C-alpha cells in the first residue's frame, strides 16, 4: 500500500498595506525552491473570509515538511515572502490520511 502525502497547512496574515498581488507573487516565487526539497509534492494558496492566507503544502512524509522551514530559511525567495508576513500570525499544522 502506498502512503498518502502529508498536508501541511500554513495560515498567516499579511502586514498592513500588502496587496493580494504582492502576496500571491511572493508565494509563487518560493515554488522553484520548494521543488528542490526532498519530498515536496505541491503547493496551493487560498485566502479566507477573514483575510488570513492559507497555503496547503503536500509532502511525501511529515518529517520532510517539518524540515522544510530550516531548508527554506536561507533562501532569498523565502526572505521576500516573510518580509510581507505578520510573524506572530503564523500557524502551522500537519494532517495525514487515517
C-alpha positions, 0 to 999 in steps of 0.5 A: 500500500502506498502512503498518502502525502502529508498536508501541511497547512500554513495560515498567516496574515499579511502586514498592513498595506500588502496587496493580494498581488504582492502576496500571491507573487511572493508565494509563487516565487518560493515554488522553484525552491520548494521543488528542490526539497526532498519530498515536496509534492505541491503547493496551493494558496487560498485566502479566507473570509477573514483575510488570513492566507492559507497555503496547503503544502503536500509532502511525501512524509511529515518529517520532510515538511517539518524540515522544510522551514530550516531548508527554506530559511536561507533562501532569498525567495523565502526572505521576500515572502516573510518580509510581507508576513505578520510573524506572530500570525503564523500557524502551522499544522500537519494532517495525514490520511487515517 
